Amino acid sequence: RENLLAQQTSLDLAKRALRLAGNVQAILIDTILTDGQAPLGEDGGNVWMSGDVTLVLIDSEISLGTASEGYGGGVYCEDGGSVFVDIGSVLQANESLGGGGIYGNNCTLEIRGRIHDNSASAAHGGGIYAGGGSSVSLFGPGIDDFYVLSSNLADWGGAGVYLAGAGTTAIARNVWIGGNVAN
């Protein structure tokens, strides 16, 4: 397994920040991925990942990613990947056709951080879109410190979380979901 470890980094790019495929693990610690842009007609504004890929965010931020003609403004995950967003991490202000913050198709998504102010301009899932047998786990850190999934927008449905397809599951514990708007 190849590993990518980024610590105390800020990447400000006019194109996609990370493209991960195959048997790869990327751990981002105190890192900011911002202003990533998917090539026209492609998915994944800041991060595109496919296959046996693991992405871990620790005290990190993925923001202002755009997939104007695709899915997953912040993160696009397909074909068995895993995304772990730890406490202290955030996905915010990302935009795509669907799955503004995270778009997962046959992926495992474990979220302990925050997802807010993302948008899906022409489909479902402003914050999170999960389909194709994906598994979504939303966990707040404790009784008095709830995880926040808020202020996400979706042109169609599921502004906070949208689940689709056989075998797609979600669990939420100690989570505050509110202020999301869908047409």
Summary of the structure (lengths in Angstrom):
residues: 183
radius of gyration: 14.3
end to end distance: 42.7
largest distance: 43.0
contacts: 756
relative contact order: 0.14
helix: 0%
strand: 54%
